[in-house]
């Protein structure tokens, strides 16, 4: 028997980030079908009503950059208080020895759960670490996302240049070009769903243009065009990276990206900090997206992303938590607040509002992933919603509920809906034993301290 499609009215929210929806929204199946004006009722009968009068309603947040395996080395004593290159040199050997399949599964599960609890409904993880035994990393992540019921873009990352080639990563965690491309094809064929409302999609994601061969960058883009998928990589994160590119390739990173055929709207870049005016203009003209990672950028002292100039030039700007060893958590609503703060330091208080930071985490992130079915509350969009209460002491006295989420520091959602189904209820995920997960993940992480 076919299950009847139910109509749910999320009624009279305290505030909602949507036009003409003061009375709430109606969800039918997996989609939003109506925005209800204030002091009104839905145009057609509903089967169920949820009283949202205590809730601030946002589109589900979208995380466009992460490294979930790094949850196992948060605040690692050997890596704290370092900038990016020294930080990587310390952690690469530790990851090479200890990122085993079961630990990786727990790391993925923990990061997905943290993100979901923070109001995130779509995630993108940039996984580029492939020691022997972890060849099925994308299958593990697809399985874990399915179990939790969260949307995910699987980033089939890659590294093919190791220490023997003058790179940073140990030889044991890189693969050759043919192995990488063959698995990219396999993962695309298995998991890349281009249809509306897709729960799984695939992006091809060399770690950085300087950790893979030119051939792999070009062949990766050719594969992306063939399968109509997106591409992702790190670029312009630190001055060291720019210096490395100029010393080894005789050009700046954006020039190198252009040479490799990566200046197009399939691409979104992580960090994108150290671009000059001409590069910002070129990135915008080609529609290249930028994932702003404010927390990580501050922890590693990497610099300030030029968000306003990039958006003005035409580049989509999204938001990401980045790896949990450089951010030390996986909380996207916290990242929204950090984005507001660092951008006010970069620009000024009047130019950067809470609406900008929320837009980056929703509409902007959706554009980076080339998705037009998520990131907004509007009829026809997927029913991905994050509902927050303002009951904690930190919100007492707040006048503007939407601004309060960002300025007063919201940390966890009370309810989260993905594709019309509640995945978080009363601030807890419906499909995860959080206490057990904390114990098992913590036990697995102890192995990563053996290097001390």
N, C-alpha and C positions, 0 to 999 in steps of 0.2 A: 504494500500500500504506500502511495506517495504521501509524504508528510506535507500537510497543508502549510502554505506560506503565511506566517503570522505578521500582523502589523502592530508595531510597538510605538507608542508615543512617549518620547522622553520629554516630560512636560515641565514648562515654566522654570527653566534653569535660573540660578542666581545671576549668571552671565554666560554668554556664549560667543565664541569667535566666529560669527557668521552674520551675513546681512539678512535682515527681515526674519529673524528666528528667535525673537525674544520669548515667544511662546513655546519654543522647543522644536524638535524635529521628529518626523515619523520615519521609522525604519521598517522596510518590508523586505524580508529575506536578507540578502547581503548588501542591499543598497539603501541609501537615503532617498526617500521619495517625495518628501515635502518639508519645507521650512515653514513653521507656524508663526505668524506675527503675534506680537503681544496682545493679550486680552482677546485671543481668538482660539478656536478649536480646529482640529483637522477637517479638511473638506470631506473626507470619507470616514466611515466608522473604523475604529481600531479594536484589536483583540486584547490589548494589554496596555497599561499605563505605568510608567515609572516616574515617580515624583522626584524631579531634579532640583527642587527649590533650595537645597543645600549645596548644590554643585555648580562649579564653573566648568563649562564644557568646551573642550578644544578638539580640533581635528587630531586624530592619532599622530603622535610625533614620529618622525622618520629619521633614523640614524644612518648617515651615509659613509661612515668610516670607523672601523674598529679592528682590533686584533685580539680575538677572544682568547686565544691560548695564553695571552699575557696576564690573564687574571691569576695565573699560578705564580707570578713573580711581582706582586704588588708590594711597593715599599721595600724592595729587596735591599738589604744592607749594603751590598756591593755596588749598587747602582744609583742610590739616592744622591742628590746634590751634584748631578752631572748634566752636561749638555748632550745633544743627540749622539754625535759620533763616539765620544768616550762611553756613553751609556750603552750604545749598541755593542761596542767591543767587549764590555763586561758581560752582557747578557747573552750574546749569540752562543758562546760555548756552553752556557748553562742550559739554554733551550735545546741545543743540539743533543745533549746527553739525556734530558729528562722529559721532553714532550713525547710521551708514549700514547698509544691509542686511547686507553681508558682515561688517562689524565686529560687528554684533549677533549674527549666527550664530556667530562665533568666541567671543564673550562667553558665549553660552548653552552652547556645547559645553564651554568651559573650566569654567564653574561646575558644570555637571552632572557632569563628570568628577571635579572636586575633591570634590564631595559624595559621589559613589559611592565614591571611594577612602577617604573618612572613615567608611564604614559606613552611608551613607544609601541607602535603597532607594525612598523616595517623596519627591518634592520638590514644592514649591508656589512659583511665582515670580510676584511682583506686578509685572506690567509695565504701566506707565501712560503711557509716552512714545511719542508717535506723530507724529514729523516726517514731512513728505512723503517718500514712498518706503518707509516702514516700516509701511504699512497691513497687511501680511500677517505681522506679528510672531508671532501665535499659530500660524500655519501653520509658520513656521520652528521654533518651539519644539517643536511636536508632532513634526516631522520629526526634530529632534535627539534628543529623548527616545526615539523609536522606534529610532533608530540605535544608541543606547547600551544600550537595553533596561531603562530605569529607569521607574518609575511617575511620573506627573506630573499635578498639578492646574494647568491653564492658567488663570492669572488674567487675564481680559480687563479690564485696568485702564482708567482714563479720567481725563482732566482737561478741563473745559470752561470754566473761568474762568482767564483769563490776566492779565498785567500791566495791560492796558487795562480790566479789570474790577475791579482792585484786588487781584489775586492775585499769587503769586510767579513762576509759570512764564512764559517768553516766549510770545508769541502763536503762534510757529511750531510749537509742540509740542502744542497743544491741538486738540480737535475739537469740533464742535457736537453737541448732544444727539441729533439725528436720526441723524447719522453713527455715533455711538457705539452707539446702541441697535440700529441695523441690523446692525452688525458683531457685536455681542453675540449677536444671534439667529443669524447665520450661523455663528459659532464654536460655539455650543451645538448646533446641528443637525449640525455636522460631527464634533465631538469629544467631546461629553458622554456618557459611558457609565456608566449607573447600575447595571450588573450587578455581581455579586460578582467580585472579582479584576480589576476594570477597570484597564487600563494608563493610560488618559487620562480625566480628568474636567475639568470647567470650573467655575470660580467667577467671579462678576461682582464687579469690584473697583475702584470709584472710589478715586482716590488718597487722598483725605481728604474728609470732608463739606464742607470749606471750599474745595476746588478744583473743585467741580462745582455745578451748580444744584440747588435743591430738587427741581425736576421730574425731573432725571436720577436723583437718589437714590430717589425714589418709583417711577419707572418701572423702574429697575433691580431693585428688590425685587419688583415685580409680575412681571417677566420670570423672576426666580428661582423664584417660587412656581409659575409656569406650567410651567417646565422641571424643577422639582425639583432645583435646584442650590444651592450655597452662595454666600455673599457675604462679602466681605472688604474692610477699609479700615483706615487708620491712625486711632488715636484715643488721646488722653490721653498723648502721648509727652513733651511738655514743658510747662512753665509758660507759655511764649509762646503755645502753641496754645490753652490754656485762656483766656488773656487776650484772644486774637484773637476767640475765639468769643463771649465776654462783650461785647466792644466792638462786634462786628458784628451779633450775633443776640440779644443781651440774655439769654443763658443759657449754662450750662456745656455741654461737649460731649455728655455722656450725655443731657441733656435734649433737645438738638438731634437726637441720634440717635433718640430716642424719638418726637419730633415727626414724623420722616421715615419711621416705620414699620420701623425697623431693630432693634428690641429683640426678637429671637427667636432660636431655636436654629439657624437657618441661618447665622448670622453668627459670624465670629471676627475679632477685632481685633488689629492689630499694636501691640505695646508695652504699652498699657494701664497706664501708670505712675501718672498723677496723678488717681486716683479717691478721693473721700472715702468714709466708712463707708456712707452711705446709697446711694451709687452702686454700691459693691461689692455690696451686698445686692440691689439691683435687677438688676444684670447676672447675678448668680447665679440669681435667681428666674426669669429669662427664658432661662437656659441659653446665654448669649452666651459664646463661647470667647475666650480671650486667648492670643496668641502672645508668649511671653516671649523677648526678644532681649537676653540679658545682655551679649554682647560689644559690640554697637552702643551699648547704653545706657551702658556705661562709656566707650567711645571718645568719644562726644559729650557725656558728662557729663549725660545726660538725667534720671537718677534711678533709683529702686529700684521694681521691680514688686512689688505686694503679693500674691505668689503664694499664700501660705498662707491669707490671708483670702478670696481669690477662690475657691480650691478649696473652702474650708469653706462658702462661700455657695452653691456649686453650679455655678460656672463652670468648664468644662474649661480646663486650662492646658497649652499645648503649648510647643514650643521652635522658635526660628528663628535662622538666622545673620544675617539682615538683609542689606542691600546690601553689596557688596564694596567700596564706597567709605567706608562707615562701620564696617565690621568689618575690612576689608582681607584677609580670606580667606573661603573657603567650606567650613569644616571643622566639621561638626556634633558630632563626638565632642569636639573642643576646646571647643565651645559648652557641652557637658554639664559639663565641668569649671568653666567660667566661671560657669555657673548655680549650681553648688554653692557656689563662693566668694562671689559677691555676695550670695547669699541667706543665707549664714552671717553676713555683715556686717549684713544687714537684720534677721535674727532672732538665732539663736545656733547653736553647734556641734552641740548635741544635737537640735535641732528639724529640721534639714535634713541629710539623709543622702544618700549616693550613690544610694540607691534612689529618692529623690525626683527627683533630677536625671535619672536614666535613665528614670523613668516619664514625665516631661514630654516627653522626646524620642521616646517610643514610644506608650504608651497614650494619654497626654494629647493628643499631636499628632493621633493617629488620630481622637479624639473631636472635635477642632476641625474636621477635614475631614469629619466625619459618616461615618466608615468604621468598620465593625465586623469587617472581614475581615483587617485588618493591625494591627500594633502589639503583638502578643503571640505568644509561642510556646505553642501549644496545638493539639490536634487540630481540624481543620476550618479553621484559619487559613491564609492564603496563606504559601507557603514563601519568606518574605523574611527573610534571616538575615545577620548581620554577625559574622565570626569574627576575633578579635584574638589575636596571640601576645604573650607577655611576655618576649621574648628580648632586648630592648634593655637597655642599661645602666640606663636610668631605672627599670626594674622590678626590678632585682636587690635582693633582700632583702624583697620584698613578701610579706606573709603571706596576705592575702585577695585572691584574683584579681579578683573583681568590683569591690571597692573600689579596687584598684590601677589599674584602667583609668581611673578618674576622678581619684583622688588623685595618681597618678604621671604623669598626663598622656598617655594614649594619643593618638596623632596619626593613624595610618592603619591600616586593616583589612588583614589578610593575605588574607582571602577574603570575598567578598560574593555572596550568592545573591538573585536576584529571580525570583519565580514559578517556583522550582525549578531555575533555570539559574544556573551560576556566571558572574558578570559581572566579578568581580575575582579573579585567581589570582596568588599570590605577590606581593601588594601592587600589582599592575598591572592596569588595565582591559583586558579581552580584546579590545575593539573599537576601541581608540584608540591612535594613535601619539603618545605623550605628548611626545616630543622635538619632533616636528613641530608639534604643537599649541602648545607653549610658544613656538616661533619665530614662528609665524604670528600668534598672539594678541599677542605682544610687539611685532611690527612694526605691527600695527593700532593698538595703544595709543599709539604715538609721536605720532600725529596729535593726541591729546588734550592734548599738552604745548605745542601751538602758541600757546595763549593767553598763555603766559608772556613 
